Amino acid sequence: MSGESTKRVDMTVTFLEMRKKPAVLPPPPPKGKIAMLRAETPPVHFYRYLYDTVGGPYLWVDRKKIDDAALAAIIHDPQVELYVLYSSGNPAGMAELDFRKEGRCQIAYFGLMPEFIGKRLGYFFLYHTVVNAWSRAITTLLVNTCSLDHPRALPLYQRMGFTPYSREDRFIELP
């Protein structure tokens, strides 16, 4: 034991699923120069920048616990896709789709950079993330959110057509 103290943070995780393509209408494009690009074989440092910036306010820690080689093995897997939302040429959000379980896709991580929240980008970005997931032969699209995430995350997923199927009380430990 290194003697470092940790802080336990309790949370409730909500697991959601979508069993068919959403019936929602496509959102109008946001104002300004917006692009959503797939980052193919992203450098680990770029992924960590996105993960830390998007997830920092919500205490995302899982990917911080693994070394660069283990992270590269995940994000460079051909069954994992990383999409980056850009606004006026700047990274504005990230979406990671994990197709490693046959017939299923997990939205492993999804979110916006803090300075792009409240600019009507979330629904647009989630819609196109969901469309990209359903472009593959899947029967189920999964996502989870927790009580530490942005307060509009759960309602946004439900508005898109996700249905909660389970909730669990969990905790994370912060150094």
C-alpha positions as CSV (number, residue, x, y, z in Angstrom):
1,M,0.0,0.0,0.0
2,S,1.4,3.4,-1.0
3,G,-0.3,5.2,1.8
4,E,-2.3,7.3,-0.6
5,S,-5.8,8.2,0.8
6,T,-8.8,7.7,-1.4
7,K,-12.2,9.3,-1.4
8,R,-15.3,7.1,-2.1
9,V,-18.0,8.7,-4.3
10,D,-21.3,7.0,-4.4
11,M,-23.4,7.0,-7.5
12,T,-26.4,5.3,-9.2
13,V,-25.9,3.8,-12.6
14,T,-28.8,3.6,-15.0
15,F,-28.5,1.0,-17.8
16,L,-30.5,1.7,-21.0
17,E,-31.1,-0.2,-24.2
18,M,-32.6,0.4,-27.7
19,R,-33.8,-2.6,-29.6
20,K,-34.5,-1.0,-32.9
21,K,-33.5,2.1,-34.9
22,P,-35.0,5.2,-33.3
23,A,-38.2,6.6,-34.7
24,V,-37.2,10.2,-33.8
25,L,-36.8,12.8,-36.6
26,P,-33.3,13.9,-37.4
27,P,-32.4,17.2,-35.7
28,P,-31.7,20.3,-37.7
29,P,-28.0,21.0,-38.1
30,P,-26.7,23.3,-35.4
31,K,-25.6,26.8,-36.3
32,G,-22.0,27.3,-37.3
33,K,-19.4,25.0,-38.8
34,I,-20.1,21.5,-37.4
35,A,-18.5,18.2,-38.4
36,M,-18.5,14.7,-36.9
37,L,-15.5,12.7,-38.0
38,R,-14.3,9.2,-37.2
39,A,-10.9,9.2,-35.6
40,E,-9.2,6.1,-37.1
41,T,-6.4,4.6,-35.0
42,P,-6.3,7.7,-32.7
43,P,-3.1,8.5,-30.9
44,V,-3.5,7.5,-27.2
45,H,-2.6,11.1,-26.1
46,F,-5.4,12.5,-28.2
47,Y,-7.9,10.0,-26.8
48,R,-6.8,10.8,-23.3
49,Y,-7.2,14.5,-24.0
50,L,-10.8,13.9,-25.2
51,Y,-11.6,11.5,-22.3
52,D,-10.2,13.8,-19.6
53,T,-11.7,17.0,-21.0
54,V,-15.2,15.6,-21.6
55,G,-15.3,13.3,-18.6
56,G,-13.4,15.5,-16.1
57,P,-16.4,17.3,-14.6
58,Y,-18.2,13.9,-14.2
59,L,-15.4,12.0,-12.6
60,W,-14.7,9.6,-15.4
61,V,-11.9,7.4,-14.1
62,D,-12.0,4.0,-15.7
63,R,-9.7,4.8,-18.6
64,K,-7.3,6.6,-16.3
65,K,-6.6,3.3,-14.5
66,I,-5.1,1.6,-17.5
67,D,-1.7,2.1,-19.1
68,D,-1.2,3.3,-22.7
69,A,-0.7,-0.1,-24.2
70,A,-3.9,-1.5,-22.7
71,L,-5.8,1.7,-23.8
72,A,-4.3,1.4,-27.3
73,A,-5.5,-2.2,-27.6
74,I,-9.1,-1.1,-26.9
75,I,-9.3,2.1,-29.0
76,H,-7.4,0.5,-32.0
77,D,-9.5,-2.6,-32.0
78,P,-11.4,-2.7,-35.4
79,Q,-14.6,-3.3,-33.5
80,V,-14.3,0.0,-31.6
81,E,-15.1,3.3,-33.3
82,L,-14.3,6.8,-32.0
83,Y,-16.2,9.8,-33.3
84,V,-15.2,13.3,-32.6
85,L,-17.6,16.3,-32.9
86,Y,-15.9,19.5,-34.1
87,S,-17.3,23.0,-33.9
88,S,-15.5,25.7,-35.9
89,G,-12.6,23.3,-36.2
90,N,-12.3,22.6,-32.5
91,P,-13.0,19.3,-30.7
92,A,-16.4,19.7,-29.1
93,G,-17.2,16.1,-28.1
94,M,-16.5,12.4,-28.3
95,A,-18.5,9.2,-28.8
96,E,-17.0,5.7,-28.5
97,L,-18.9,2.8,-30.0
98,D,-17.9,-0.7,-28.9
99,F,-19.1,-3.5,-31.3
100,R,-16.9,-6.2,-29.7
101,K,-19.9,-8.3,-28.6
102,E,-21.7,-9.8,-31.6
103,G,-25.0,-8.3,-32.4
104,R,-24.6,-5.5,-29.8
105,C,-23.1,-2.1,-29.6
106,Q,-22.3,-0.2,-26.4
107,I,-22.0,3.5,-26.4
108,A,-19.0,3.2,-24.1
109,Y,-18.4,7.0,-23.7
110,F,-20.4,10.0,-25.0
111,G,-20.2,13.6,-24.1
112,L,-19.4,17.2,-24.9
113,M,-16.5,19.4,-23.9
114,P,-17.6,21.7,-21.1
115,E,-17.5,24.9,-23.2
116,F,-19.9,23.3,-25.8
117,I,-22.6,22.3,-23.4
118,G,-25.8,24.3,-23.8
119,K,-25.1,25.1,-27.5
120,R,-27.7,22.6,-28.8
121,L,-25.1,20.1,-29.9
122,G,-25.9,17.1,-27.6
123,Y,-29.1,15.8,-29.3
124,F,-27.5,16.4,-32.8
125,F,-24.4,14.5,-31.8
126,L,-26.2,11.7,-30.0
127,Y,-28.6,11.2,-33.0
128,H,-25.7,10.8,-35.4
129,T,-23.9,8.5,-33.0
130,V,-27.0,6.3,-32.8
131,V,-27.3,6.3,-36.6
132,N,-23.7,5.2,-36.9
133,A,-24.3,2.4,-34.4
134,W,-27.3,1.1,-36.3
135,S,-25.4,1.2,-39.6
136,R,-23.9,-2.1,-38.4
137,A,-25.8,-5.4,-38.1
138,I,-26.9,-5.1,-34.4
139,T,-30.0,-6.0,-32.5
140,T,-29.3,-4.0,-29.4
141,L,-27.7,-0.6,-28.7
142,L,-26.7,-0.1,-25.1
143,V,-25.6,2.9,-23.0
144,N,-25.4,3.7,-19.3
145,T,-25.3,6.9,-17.4
146,C,-24.8,7.7,-13.8
147,S,-25.9,10.2,-11.2
148,L,-22.5,11.9,-11.6
149,D,-23.1,12.6,-15.3
150,H,-24.7,15.8,-16.6
151,P,-28.2,16.1,-15.3
152,R,-29.6,16.2,-18.8
153,A,-27.8,12.9,-19.9
154,L,-30.6,10.5,-18.8
155,P,-33.4,12.5,-20.3
156,L,-31.5,13.0,-23.5
157,Y,-31.0,9.2,-23.9
158,Q,-34.7,8.6,-23.2
159,R,-35.7,11.3,-25.7
160,M,-33.6,9.5,-28.3
161,G,-35.6,6.2,-27.6
162,F,-33.4,4.4,-25.0
163,T,-35.3,2.6,-22.3
164,P,-33.9,2.0,-18.8
165,Y,-33.7,-1.7,-17.9
166,S,-31.7,-1.7,-14.7
167,R,-30.2,0.5,-12.0
168,E,-27.4,-0.2,-9.6
169,D,-25.8,1.7,-6.7
170,R,-22.0,1.8,-7.2
171,F,-19.1,3.9,-6.1
172,I,-15.8,5.1,-7.5
173,E,-12.6,5.8,-5.5
174,L,-10.7,9.0,-6.2
175,P,-7.2,9.6,-5.1
